[in-house]
Amino acid sequence: MKVEFYGHIRQYHNIKAEIDGNIKEVLESGQYVMGPMLKQFEAELAKYHGTKFAIGLGNGTDAIWLAMMALGIGPGDEVITHPNTFFATAEAIWIAGATAVFVDCDTQTRCIDPAQIEAAITPKTKAIIPVHLYGQCADMKAIRKIADKHKLYVIEDNAQAIGARGDGFKVAELSDAATTSFIIQKNLGTFGDSGALVTNNEKIDSTVRKLRNHGSNQRNVHSFGFNSRLDDLHAGVVSAKLKHIDAWNDLRRKWAARYTAGLKGAKSFTLPTERNGYRHVFHLYIIETKRPEQRDAFLKFLNDSGVDAKTHYSIAIHQQAGYPWGKGARIAGSLANAERNAATCISLPMFPELTEQEVDYVVGQCLEWDRKA
Ligand SMILES: Cc1ncc(COP(=O)(O)O)c(C=O)c1O
């Protein structure tokens, strides 16, 4: 049996009429950039998050650094995040010209460990970027408290967790802005690149809206800016998909529960945990081998048996060759948990359109490995 890692084509076939309908509507409108479909989608996305504003952007990386730029964060400033995230989180800090400060992650969730943040704060610190890693919110209540105490901005990198909730808080509720990515493989993904930012802050909204469009919100009138727009065709795709995101996240949760029930009792690897009161949306279902030296052999065993397992992310940012490429970077304290995560993680296939047979096959292969390990 073969189990793919992604189900893009199955998903397209399931809602083909809705996606095709929106694409046709855009094509027939003659307005493909900054047109009515983008406007409609931005309103839908803001409503979904319960925020005043949503801005469609070129990708999720731009969304992070545009938020920083709107907040006046740049050269000479420090921004705290953790190194076991997708590279783009740190990359965005560097694109903004700021210094990335890495602290360790939590042992359970692998999101940023709030307990490590305060010791990393200096007079240069301007912001914290928690990542809602793998589909589970970081501990935003603790992060908000630290940010208030030290007067710091908070930008949530929500590329992996659209539809997730914390214990009594929503995404974008306890921060200045939350950013997201709609690249193909995300929980809400289009057939290419794009992203967005949601916020309740009017200044961030008006500044990013101009910055994304060559510094312009009026024809022929410009200030310094960029080109980072979500085009209407992609807006049409994510608009069609947004209507299904909660049901798809429920399916992800169902498959995660089936993996967890099937794999409970395995001795050679640990399973992901969901914090009490949180809604984890399982962008990724990550297991970790107890011994780092077992990871690559286990991954190969799964791949050889037809399971397209992967790793997210097997090289922590501060361990990448050439780090930090002449950019501002600082390591604050031990990064042992992040390094362990990088050395032991395996991502099992996870997408809403999986079948019971596929999930059970993956479970069976993992248990077979466990018996031999
Ligand atoms: C945590 C995280 N941050 C940022 C990004 C960047 O998004 P994009 O690829 O749309 O630039 C991604 C995904 O690619 C991500 O997973």
The ligand as an SDF file (V2000), in Angstrom:
LIG
                    3D

 16 16  0  0  0  0  0  0  0  0999 V2000
    5.7590   28.4590   10.4510 C   0  0  0  0  0  0  0  0  0  0  0  0
    5.8390   29.0660    9.0810 C   0  0  0  0  0  0  0  0  0  0  0  0
    6.1220   30.3690    8.9520 N   0  0  0  0  0  0  0  0  0  0  0  0
    6.1840   30.9580    7.7500 C   0  0  0  0  0  0  0  0  0  0  0  0
    5.9660   30.2420    6.5970 C   0  0  0  0  0  0  0  0  0  0  0  0
    6.1440   30.9500    5.3040 C   0  0  0  0  0  0  0  0  0  0  0  0
    5.0540   30.9560    4.4780 O   0  0  0  0  0  0  0  0  0  0  0  0
    5.2590   31.1020    2.9030 P   0  0  0  0  0  0  0  0  0  0  0  0
    5.8760   29.8370    2.3990 O   0  0  0  0  0  0  0  0  0  0  0  0
    3.8810   31.3310    2.3840 O   0  0  0  0  0  0  0  0  0  0  0  0
    6.1490   32.2770    2.6710 O   0  0  0  0  0  0  0  0  0  0  0  0
    5.6460   28.8740    6.6720 C   0  0  0  0  0  0  0  0  0  0  0  0
    5.3660   28.0160    5.4940 C   0  0  0  0  0  0  0  0  0  0  0  0
    5.8300   27.9760    4.4580 O   0  0  0  0  0  0  0  0  0  0  0  0
    5.6090   28.2630    7.9520 C   0  0  0  0  0  0  0  0  0  0  0  0
    5.3390   26.9570    8.0910 O   0  0  0  0  0  0  0  0  0  0  0  0
  1  2  1  0
  2  3  1  0
  2 15  2  0
  3  4  2  0
  4  5  1  0
  5  6  1  0
  5 12  2  0
  6  7  1  0
  7  8  1  0
  8  9  2  0
  8 10  1  0
  8 11  1  0
 12 13  1  0
 12 15  1  0
 13 14  2  0
 15 16  1  0
M  END
$$$$
